[in-house]
Amino acid sequence: MSQTIELPVETVARPSQAMPQWAVRLHNDNKNEMVFVVTALVQLVRLPAKDATERTLEAHNHGSAIVFQTHREHAELVRDQLQSKGLSATIEKN
C-alpha cells in the first residue's frame, strides 16, 4: 500500500513590511536648564552626552529637534517619559 505525500505549494515570499517610523521631537522651553535637558536625554533616550548636548542646542536655537526615532508605541513611551520630567516633547510620523 503506497501513500501519496502532498508537498506544500510554494508561495512567493513577501518582503516584511517594516513598522512605520515615528520621531520624538524635543521642543525648546524657557523653564528648564540645558544641563537638566541633556541629562534627561542621556538617561531616557540613551543618547551619548555629546549627541544629547547637540540635540538640546538644536532645540534651543531652532525651536525643536528630533531626538529619537522608533515605532509608534516606543515613541509614545519616550515622549511620555520626557514630559514626566517637565520637558516639552511630541511625536510625529516620518
N, C-alpha and C positions, 0 to 999 in steps of 0.2 A: 504494500500500500504506500503510495507516494503522496506527499503533501506539497502543495504549491505555496511558496512563500512570496508574498507580495512585498516589494520594496517600496519605501515611501517615495512619493513623487517629489522631485526636486523643485524647490521654489527659488525664485530669484531673490537673492539677499538684498534687502533694502538697507541703505546706509542708515545707521541710527541717527535720529534727529537729536541734536544737542538741545539742552534746555536753553530757552532764551536767556540772555544775559541782562542783568539789572545792575545799574550803577548806584552806589551810595554817594550822595553829594553832601559835602560839609559846607555850610553857609557861614559867612562872616557874621559876627555879632560884636557888640560893644561891651559885653559884660564879662567875658572870660579872658583870662590872661593867656598869652600864647604858650607859655610853658605848660599850663594846665591842658590846653588843647593837644599839644604834642604828646604829652604823657598819656592822655586818653586814647589817642590814635595808636600809640605803641602797645598799650595794654589790650584794647578792644579789637583793633583791626590787625594787630600783629605786624605793623609796619616797622621797618628799621628806623631808628631815630632820625637819620638823615632824610629819609623819604617822608616821614611824618612832619618834619620841620618844613620841607619843601611844600607839601600839601597845605599846611597851615598858612604859610606865607602866600601861597597862591589864593587861598580863600580870603585872606586879609586884603590882598592887593586887587583882586579881581571880583570879589563878592562871593565866590564859591569855588569848590574844587572837588573833583571826583577822587574819592579815597579808597574805593573798593569796588570790584565787580564780581558778581556771582549769580546764582539762580535766585529767583524771587524770594523764597522763604528765608534764605540766609541773609539776603539784602535787608529784608524787613527786620530780622533779628538784630543785625548790626546797627541799623538806623535807630531801633528802639533802645539799644544799649547806649548809643551816643546821646540820644535825647534824655536818657535817665541820668546822664552826667551833666545835664543842663546845656548841651550843645544843640545847635540847630542843624538838623540833617533831614534829607529827603531821599527817596529812591526814584529812579526813572528807568524806563525800559530802553535798552540800547538797540 
